[in-house]
Amino acid sequence: MQDVVFISQFKDTFNLPTVLGSMGVVYFNYYYWIPKYMIKQRRVVFYTVSIFSIIVLNSWVVYLVMRLLFPNKEYYFSWEPAFIFFVDTTVLVAFTTAFKFIQQWHERNNYAVQLEKKNLESELEMLKSQINPHFIFNTLNTIYFLMEQKEDVRAKEALLKFSDTLSHQLYDYNKDWIDLGKEVDYLQNYIELQRLRHDEELLDLKCELPEQVNGYVIAPMLLIPFVENAFKYSSNSSGYHVGIQLSVEDGVLDFTTENSINQNSRNQERVGGIGLKNVQRRLDLTYPGRHELSIEDDGETYKSHLKIKLK
């Protein structure tokens, strides 16, 4: 198009050899020369010299073809067209080379994002799989304790509660999101299991859970580790307290657990406790920038406060 405007001779005969010559060099460079010597082998000097030589050679060959095809055109007997063609081809090659690297960067960036996403999903599944047997182990301990105490009625009740929790895990655990109401029911069942296990005269339990929380979803089994640890690391033979409170307002979940500290349980937590470490990591992966978690430990009372902007 540039030649049509500035070179009158171009109007007489369609300049097909120059078009084909430009296309040949550009596509050869884009699909073969750059991937082979710049991207794979990173031979910058060799690529620069070679592509320059290819452009010169192509301009010379096209110039000869033009002289053979159009011997009567005075315009084609000058080296000026070959030089102009060399410059034009160089510009095209430079442009397409830059475009190739932009495309390559875009593809690698997309690949890195997808790879990071897959890694995060794998890590999240690993963390969830760690929480699941951890909870089952503690629940079975609860039922075993009741059977040891020959509390048959309470043991049967505990088995029914445990059946409900297993149903929750089988059908909801592997989902990305579940209804918040189901998660609250799950917490309620677990708390009732713990109430059955612990001595009512020693346990001071205060629990405030909403009866209905419709319209919101949450990552499954995200709250249970806080409740689990509150019971596990507070119980002792002289009396202890556990406080659990959950509310939802304007799409923000406010969840608090508070428990007295059993010093022996504190030492055990330092050695083998994984529940809260996992839930902190899950929060980072599932609710990035949408949660606040604070932990207070004054030596006698342990308090966790979690806020989540719900979906």
N, C-alpha and C positions, 0 to 999 in steps of 0.2 A: 504493500500500500504506500509505503514511503517512496519507493521508486516510481510508482505511477504518478505521483505528484511532482517529483523533482526531475525525473528523467523522461524526456519525451519519447525516446526510442522504445521505452518499455511498452508504450501503448500499441506499437505496431505488432509485436509478437509476445505472447504470454511467456513469461520467464520461468518455464517449468523446471529446468535443470537447477536453478538457484533455490527454488522452493523445495525440491527433493533433496538437494544437498544440505540445506539447513535442517530439514526434518531428520535426515540420516544422522547427522552429527549430534543433534539435540537428543534424540531418543537413544542413540548408542551411548551417549554420555550418561543419560538419566537412568537407564535400566541396566547397564553393564559396567561401564568404566568407573563410575562413582561407587557402586556397591562393592566392586571387586578390589579397587586399590585405595579408596578413601575410607570406606566404612569398615571393611573386613581387615585389610592389611595396614591401613593407616600410613600409606606411603605417600606423604603429602608432596614431596619434591618430585618424585617420579610422576605422580598424577598431573601436577602442574605443567611439567615439561612435555609430557606425552600428549595431554589434551591440546596444548598450544601447537604442537607439531601436527596433530590430527586436523586442527582447524586450518593451518597453513596448507597442508596437503589437499584438503578438501576444496579450498578456494582455488588452488592451482588446477585440480582436476576439473572442476566445474567450468573454470575459464577456458580450458582446452575443449571441453565438450561444446561450449557456446561457440567457439571459433569454428568447430566442425559443423555444427548445425546451421549456423548463420554466417557463412563466409562473406556474404555481400553486405553485411552491416558494419559500417565503419566503427560504430560504437564498441563493438566487441573485440576489435583489434588492439584496444588500449589496455594497459595493466590497471587502469583506474577502477574498472568494475570488479576486478579480482580483489583489490584492496578494500573497496567498499563492502564487498561480500564478506571479506575476512573480519572487518570491524563489526558488521551486523551479526555474524555468526558468533563472534566472541561475546557480544552483549547477550545474545540468546543463551549461550552456554553458561555464562555467569549467573544469569537470572534463574535458569532451571536448576543449576547447582545449589544456589541458595534455597530455592524452593524444595529441593530434595532433602536438604538438611533440616529444614523446618518440618517437613513431613516426617522425617526420621525421628526428630525430637518429639513430635506429637505422638507418634506410635509408641516410643519408649516410655513417655510420660504416662500414657494410658495403660501400658503394660505394668508399670510400677504401681499405679493406683489400683489396678485389678489385683496384682500380687499382694499388695498390702491389705486389701479388703479380704482376700482369701486367708491370709495369715491371721488377721484379726478374728475372722469367723472360726478358724481352727482353734485359736487360743480360747475363744469364748466357749466353744463346745467342750474343750478340755477342762475349763474352769467349772462349767456346769456339771460335767461328769464327776468332778471331785466332790461337789456339794451333795450330790444325790446319795452315794453310799454313806457319806458322813452323817446325813440326817437319818437314814434307815438304821444305821448302827445304834445311834442314840435312842431311837424309838423302840427298837427291839430290847434295849437295856431296860427301858421303862416297863415293858410288858413282862420281861423276865423278873424284874423286881417285884411286881405285883403277884406273880405266881409264887415267888419265894415266900412272900408274906401270906400266902394262902387266901388272898383276896379274890375269890373266884368271880364274884359279881363285877367287881371293878376291873378284873382282868378281861372279862368278856366285853365290858364297855370299852375298854382300851383297844381290844381287837377290832371292834366295829369302827372306832375312830381311826385306827391304823389302816383299815380297809379303805376308808374314805381318802386318806392321804395317799395311799398307793394308787387309787383311781385317779387322783389329781396328777400324780407323777406320770402315770402311763399315758394319759390322754392329753395332758397340757404341758408337761415338762419340756418336750422337744419343740414346742412352738416358740416363735420369736416373741409373740405377745399374747396375753390372755386378759380376760376381763378382770378388772380390779376387784370386783365382787367375789370372784372365785378365789383370788389370792387371800382376801380377807377371811373367807370361810376356811381356807386352808390354815391360816394362822390360828383361827378360833379352835379348830380341831387339835392342833398341836398344843395349844395352851391348856385345853381340857385334858389332854394326855398327861401333861406335866402336873396339872392339879391333882389328878388321880394318883400320881406317883409320890408326890411330896406330902409331908405331914402338914395338915392344915393348921395345927397349933404352932408350927414353926414358920410356915410360909406366910408372909404378908404380901398378898398379890393384889395389885390394882391394875385393872385392864379396861381400857376404853377403846372400843372398836366401833366404827359406824355400822348401822344395820343395813344400809343401802348406799352403794356408791356406783351408780349407773353412768354409763357414757364414757368411761375411761378404761384404758388398757395399760398393762405394766409387764415388764419382763418377768417370767415365772421364777418363783423361788428366790426372789431378790431380797426379801425382807426377813425370811425365816432365820438366817444365820444370826441376826441381832437378837432375836428372841431365844434362839437356841443357846447362845452364849450367856445370856442373862440368867437363865436357869442353871446352866451347867457350872458357872464359875461363881455363883453366889451361895449355893446351899451349904449349910453347916449345921452342926448339932445344937447350936445355941440360939438360932433364929435368924431369919434373913428376909429381905424384901425384894420384890421384883415389880417394876412399874412399866406398863406398856400403853402407849397412846398413839392413835392414828386418826388423822382427819384430812379432809380434802376440801380446799376452798379455792375457787377460781382456777381450777386445773392444776393446783400445786398440792402435792402430797406432803404432809408434815407428819413424820414418824419419829417417835422418841421411845427409847428403852432406857431404863435405869435399874440398877441392881447393886446390892451390897457386895462387898468383895470378900471372898474366902481366900486367904493368903496361900493356902495349899493349892487351890485351883489356879491362882495367878501363876504360880511356878509351873504348873502343868501346861498352861496356855503358852507360856514362853517356849516350851519345848515342842509341843505338837499342835497347837491351834492353827487351823488353816482357814476356818470359815470366814472371818472378817477380812483376811488378806484377799481371799478370792472375791468377796463381794465388792471390795474397793476396786479391784481390777475390772470386774464386770461393770461397775458404774462408769468407769472411765471409758470402756468400750461401747457401752449401750447408750449412755446419756452424757456424751462429751459436751461440756459447757452448759449443761441443763440440770446439774445437781450440786448440792452442797452437803458435805458430810463433816461433822465436827465430833470429836471424841474428848470427853473430860474424865480425868482420873485423878482423884485427890488422895488416893491411898485407901479410902474407906468405901467410896461410891464410884461406880463406873457408869457413865452416861453417854449414850450415842444419840445424835440428833441428825436426821436425814431429811432433806428437802429435795423433791424431784418435780420438774415441770413435766407433767404427764402428757401423753398423746391422747 
